[in-house]
Amino acid sequence: MLKIKDLHVSVQGKEIINGLNLEVNKGEVHAIMGPNGTGKSTLASVIAGNESYEVTQGEISYNGKNLLELSIEDRAREGIFLGFQYPVEIPGVSMTNFMRTALDEIREYRGQEPLSAAAFLKYMKEKKALVEMNAKLNNRSVNEGFSGGEKKKNEIFQMAMLEPKLAILDETDSGLDIDALRIVANGVTKLKSPENATIVITHYQRLLDYIVPDFVHVMYDGKIVKTGDKSLALKLEEKGYDWIKEELKAK
Amino acid sequence: MAKDEHKIIGEVTTTDYKYGFVSDIETDSISMGLNEDVVRLISQKKNEPEWLLKFRLKAYRKWLSMTEPNWAHLKIPEINFQDIIYYAAPKKKKELQSMDEVDPELVDTFNKLGISLEEQKVLSGVAVDAVIDSVSVKTTFSDTLAEKGIIFMSFSEAVQQHPELVKKYLGSVVPIGDNYFAALNSAVFSDGSFCYIPKGVRSPVELSTYFRINAANTGQFERTLIIADEGAYVSYLEGCTAPQRDENQLHAAIVEIIAHKDGEVKYSTVQNWYPGNKEGKGGIFNFVTKRGLCEGDRSKISWTQVETGSAITWKYPSCILKGDNSVGEFYSVAVTNNYQQADTGSKMIHLGKNTRSTIISKGISAGKSHNSYRGLVKVNAKADNARNFSQCDSLLLSDTCGAHTFPYIETSNPTAIVEHEATTSKISDAQLFYCQQRGISPEKSIALIVNGYAKEVLNKLPMEFAVEAQKLLSISLENSVG
């Protein structure tokens, strides 16, 4: 589904990612872990198409397409979803209006008829239940006045609405209390299918108790330096990252 | 902002005006230029009584002694007032009994604008007094309104049928010498709408007028007079689009509103005159004087405007709060794009006790445009416990546009409470990225964010108008991300 080869990314002349390789197939859950400032969020932004980052080398293919040639919105319409670490507020734009616009655009891209107002509202209600969202969500402005937990739940709600093929969750667990974490993780798990894939970027092992990854990657200094299964995450939790740094030095 | 965003804002702001077309209707006009004979001729063509001719002549003489105002934050090209046709009326073939008899060209024009008279009549329950150029062509629903004693007709008809009302109120809120353009209008106004709601009557429908400049080189000098008698209520809608032109066209209208004791008038405008092309050529000069007088106690006048058109806008809908406990409101969204200039705002003059006023102004600037808010809140010495709240927000969509705020506050009463809040913001890259990441195109993302920004004002508009206004905001800002 997603193939990243020798990716190099710079921001304002500074190289953040240097020579990253990653392959994600449908049905898989990948966790990316690593210390702060090693390029995890940058990777997520680049896949989504954020233009603040410059890809200087390498390629990303997605379902056979050259992802780097697609606009931000076309990537989204092709099924890429980014759960933001810091979701922005859009004052005056109701969640209903926002989601309706997004879904209409995506459906149009896929050659589908727009949903009727009634069908849309019913659909929205179902998805809200999935993340135990407040019934009042519809008329609230996008993320405006939302608590930290609500913002993250809202990201998962949007993911449920848009049914992506590849979801990238950028530190969706940070700042969540244990109940919110459970709700968010359950939502993600319920949305999992053999047809879609998930990349979870996280600092903490605890999220991976709920969302069980097939692969755990450790990112350090702009590239993936170690890949393993769930046990790697447990080891990181226990020992921190220093042993990996030691290993790298030894090489 | 990111470069793509620049490109898109660039594209959005360079869209051609979507309502630019000229309809081919026979027009009866007089020759160019202005002098006392032209004023007399207009009055004569309209078969006006002597007092009205005197009113016009007095205004004309006053106008001659005045000079164009230059205090606004606007660059106005020199206007040759002798280069303008001051009267043009579509030729009437016969009296019209039904819609079938309306000139098909005219109906076509309305259809292009999405304003079918029939549809308006049947679907929305809005009585429409459609003004093309200067003469009122069709008035609907007048029977329904007549049953309630509501007078809603063209200004010319009102002069003939209700001269006592016109004479009593004309110029009572905007005196002939009020300002340069008001004096000009008072001398040469062609037609407009007249509305009188009698004591205790609530208008069952929203009264609506569509203005449209049509004949080439015809200045548009509309005159509107709305009176809500004691305890009366009316919601009045004014919306307009104009055909595409190369030459600048002058539009100097006057709207006067009077609200008596417990009377209420809600006046909503969607203004979409031709703004000129993307190089700043052409477009309407919109120099309008709109003022309401809250004459009686507990009366209320509310202005809501969505301004997207015109090359230059000079407009300050105001309220004179004379009655005790009277209320004045002003809600505005002004969009400027390309080379458009707008200097708009409101004046709230507190004269009575416990008077309250609210000003909410949302400016949106794109391209190389300039958008200014100018407002005056004045509290008279006798206006005990007057309150005002003003909020002026500016949203910038480009690095090349300008937003300015000129608030004036004058209070002569220590009990007055006047609040002013102002913000300036830019559409953030983060907001756009967020929307686009959800599959929304950059154009729609901007429309979404801008409409959200303007929501507080759009919510004040009647339902159908709000939908139209939302579309207009999107259209006006197409290709404007940058």
Contacts between the chains, C-beta under 8 A, distances in Angstrom:
chain1	res1	chain2	res2	distance
A	48	B	433	7.9
A	48	B	437	5.4
A	49	B	436	7.7
A	49	B	437	7.7
A	50	B	433	5.8
A	51	B	2	4.3
A	51	B	3	7.0
A	51	B	4	5.8
A	51	B	5	7.9
A	51	B	433	8.0
A	52	B	2	6.6
A	52	B	429	7.2
A	71	B	4	7.9
A	71	B	436	7.5
A	72	B	433	6.6
A	72	B	436	4.0
A	72	B	437	6.1
A	73	B	436	4.6
A	73	B	437	7.8
A	73	B	439	5.4
A	73	B	440	6.2
A	73	B	441	5.5
A	73	B	442	7.3
A	75	B	437	7.9
A	76	B	436	6.9
A	76	B	437	5.4
A	76	B	438	5.9
A	76	B	439	3.9
A	77	B	439	4.7
A	81	B	437	7.6
A	82	B	437	5.3
A	84	B	434	6.9
A	84	B	437	7.9
A	87	B	434	7.0
A	88	B	428	7.0
A	88	B	430	4.7
A	88	B	431	5.3
A	88	B	434	4.9
A	90	B	431	5.8
A	90	B	434	7.2
A	90	B	435	7.4
A	90	B	448	7.3
A	90	B	449	6.0
A	90	B	452	5.8
A	91	B	452	5.7
A	91	B	453	6.7
A	92	B	451	7.1
A	92	B	452	3.0
A	92	B	453	5.7
A	92	B	454	7.4
A	92	B	455	3.8
A	92	B	456	7.2
A	93	B	448	5.4
A	93	B	449	6.8
A	93	B	451	7.3
A	93	B	452	3.7
A	93	B	455	7.9
A	97	B	448	7.2
A	98	B	435	7.8
A	98	B	438	7.4
A	98	B	448	7.0
A	101	B	440	5.6
A	101	B	444	6.1
A	101	B	448	6.1
A	102	B	435	7.9
A	102	B	438	4.0
A	102	B	439	5.1
A	102	B	440	5.4
A	103	B	439	7.9
A	105	B	439	4.9
A	105	B	440	5.4
A	105	B	441	6.4
A	105	B	444	6.8
A	106	B	439	4.2
A	109	B	439	7.1
A	141	B	452	6.8
A	158	B	438	6.7
A	162	B	438	6.8
A	162	B	439	7.0
